[in-house]
Amino acid sequence: MTDAQLQRCKKYLRSTLLSNNGGVPAGQLLEDYQDLVGEDIPFTQFNFSTLEAFLTSIPDVCQICWSGRVRDLMVVGVADRATEHIQRMVSRQQNGKTRIPPVPPRFE
């Protein structure tokens, strides 16, 4: 693969990741990238045998960490100068989940 193809892939990965505040599980990243670009993440074309190895090799685009009891691979986007304003806007967004207050117990 050429450098231009790698840069294109990195741009799409950053776009996919920055739209999700707090990062995404690797499985969800694969689905989101497919939805956005219309193709799978081409990590094998860049001579990587696993998605984790590819993501680890591009620290300017993402950071990976293990999360939860089942040790899910989480991927967090890293903004560059051109996209830092997007990251700020997404981080200010409220979580879409609304909390329903508990119903107090009834005493008769």
C-alpha positions as CSV (number, residue, x, y, z in Angstrom):
1,M,0.0,0.0,0.0
2,T,1.1,3.5,-0.7
3,D,1.6,6.3,1.8
4,A,-1.4,8.1,0.4
5,Q,-3.6,5.0,1.1
6,L,-2.3,4.9,4.6
7,Q,-3.0,8.6,5.2
8,R,-6.5,8.1,3.8
9,C,-7.1,5.1,6.2
10,K,-5.8,7.2,9.1
11,K,-8.1,10.1,8.2
12,Y,-11.2,7.8,8.1
13,L,-10.2,6.1,11.4
14,R,-9.7,9.4,13.1
15,S,-13.1,10.6,11.8
16,T,-14.8,7.4,13.0
17,L,-13.2,7.6,16.5
18,L,-13.6,11.3,17.2
19,S,-17.3,11.1,16.7
20,N,-17.5,8.8,19.7
21,N,-16.8,10.4,23.1
22,G,-14.8,8.1,25.3
23,G,-13.7,5.6,22.7
24,V,-15.3,2.5,21.2
25,P,-14.7,-1.2,21.4
26,A,-12.6,-2.6,18.6
27,G,-15.6,-4.6,17.2
28,Q,-17.7,-1.5,17.1
29,L,-14.9,0.4,15.3
30,L,-14.9,-2.3,12.6
31,E,-18.6,-1.8,12.1
32,D,-18.5,2.0,12.2
33,Y,-15.6,2.2,9.7
34,Q,-17.5,-0.2,7.4
35,D,-20.6,2.1,7.6
36,L,-18.6,5.2,7.0
37,V,-16.2,4.1,4.3
38,G,-18.0,1.1,2.8
39,E,-15.0,-1.2,3.2
40,D,-13.2,-3.0,6.0
41,I,-10.2,-1.5,7.7
42,P,-7.3,-2.6,5.4
43,F,-4.8,-3.5,8.1
44,T,-3.7,-6.7,6.3
45,Q,-2.8,-4.6,3.2
46,F,-0.4,-2.6,5.5
47,N,1.3,-5.9,6.5
48,F,-0.3,-6.3,9.9
49,S,-1.8,-9.6,11.0
50,T,-4.2,-8.1,13.6
51,L,-6.2,-5.0,14.0
52,E,-4.6,-4.4,17.4
53,A,-1.1,-4.4,15.9
54,F,-2.1,-1.9,13.2
55,L,-3.8,0.4,15.7
56,T,-0.8,0.3,18.0
57,S,1.4,1.4,15.1
58,I,-0.5,4.6,14.6
59,P,-0.4,6.5,17.9
60,D,-1.0,9.8,16.2
61,V,-4.5,8.6,15.3
62,C,-5.6,6.4,18.2
63,Q,-4.7,5.0,21.6
64,I,-5.7,1.5,22.6
65,C,-6.5,0.2,26.1
66,W,-8.1,-2.8,27.7
67,S,-11.3,-2.2,29.5
68,G,-13.8,-4.1,31.6
69,R,-13.9,-7.5,33.2
70,V,-13.8,-9.4,29.8
71,R,-10.8,-7.2,28.8
72,D,-12.4,-5.6,25.7
73,L,-10.0,-3.7,23.4
74,M,-11.1,-0.1,23.5
75,V,-9.9,2.4,20.9
76,V,-9.8,6.2,21.6
77,G,-9.2,8.8,18.9
78,V,-6.4,11.3,19.1
79,A,-7.1,14.7,17.6
80,D,-4.6,16.6,15.5
81,R,-4.6,20.3,15.0
82,A,-7.2,20.2,12.2
83,T,-9.6,18.1,14.3
84,E,-9.1,19.2,17.9
85,H,-12.2,21.5,17.7
86,I,-14.3,18.5,16.8
87,Q,-13.0,16.6,19.8
88,R,-13.9,19.5,22.1
89,M,-17.4,19.6,20.7
90,V,-18.0,15.9,21.0
91,S,-16.6,15.9,24.6
92,R,-19.1,18.6,25.6
93,Q,-22.1,16.6,24.3
94,Q,-24.4,15.1,26.9
95,N,-24.7,11.4,27.1
96,G,-27.8,10.3,25.1
97,K,-29.0,8.1,27.9
98,T,-31.4,9.9,30.2
99,R,-31.6,8.8,33.8
100,I,-35.1,8.0,35.1
101,P,-35.3,8.9,38.8
102,P,-36.3,6.0,41.0
103,V,-39.9,5.8,42.2
104,P,-40.1,6.2,46.0
105,P,-41.7,3.3,47.8
106,R,-45.4,3.6,48.6
107,F,-46.7,3.1,52.1
108,E,-50.3,2.5,52.6
